[in-house]
Amino acid sequence: MMEYLVSFARTNDAIRGEGLLLQAGLSVGVMPLPSRIKAGCGLSFRIRPHEFQEAVRILTEAGITGMGFYEKEDQKIKEIHL
């Protein structure tokens, strides 16, 4: 099953971002950053593929910076650049 992960440079951005996405009605799973990813504050979001672009738009428009984006399928994780 494919999903997207978003990492954050700062914990407060992750917490704020979670609220924004939930308020918009998106499904977001907060989880520890997988150990293979060496970036950010240690928190990440798991986002469904059909909600990914909308989530990125909401987070970006809110002025959240320092995010990393990853595509995860099974145990493979690949960084993506937007």
N, C-alpha and C positions, 0 to 999 in steps of 0.2 A: 504494500500500500504506500503510495507516494504522499508526502506531506512536506510542508515548508517549515523552516525554523527561522526565527528572528532573534538575534542576540543584541544586547544593549551594553553600551559603555558604562552606564550608570544605573544603579538600582532604582533610583527615584524615577527615571525615565521608563523603566520596565513597569513599575507600579502604575504610573500615570497612563501609560499606553494600554495596559490591561483594562483600566476603567473606560478609556475612550472606545476600545473595540467592543467591550460588553455593552456599553451604552448604545452603540450602533447596531446591536443585535447580532454581532459576529460570534462564532464559537472560537474561543481561544483557550489553549491549555498551557498554563505556566509550568515550567519544568526546569530542573537544573540543566545547565549547558552541558551537552555531551563532552566527555573528556577529550575526544579527538579534535574538538574545536578549542583553540587557544586564543580566545578573544573575550572582551567584555567583562561584565560584572559577575558572571556565573549563572545568570538567569536567562532563560530563553522562552519564546512562545512557540507552540506547535499550532500551525494554521492549516486548515483544509485548502486544497488546491483551488477550489472554486471561490474562495474568499480571500486569497492571497493578495491580488491586485488592489482590492478595496481596502484591505488592512494596511498595505504600504501607503496608499493615498491618505488615509486617515492619520497615520502616524507622522507622515511627512508634513502634511498641512498643519499639524499641531506643533511643528517646530522641533520634533524629536530628532536628534542627530546621533551619530556614533553607532548606528545600527549595522549589523551584519546579516546577510541573507543566505540561506542554505536550502538546498533541495535534498530531501532524505527519502530514500527508497530502500526498504529492508534495512540492512546495516551499512549501506553506502551513503556517505554525506559529501555533497559537492557544494562549494561556495559559488554563489551566483552574483553577478554584478549588474546592478540596475542602472 
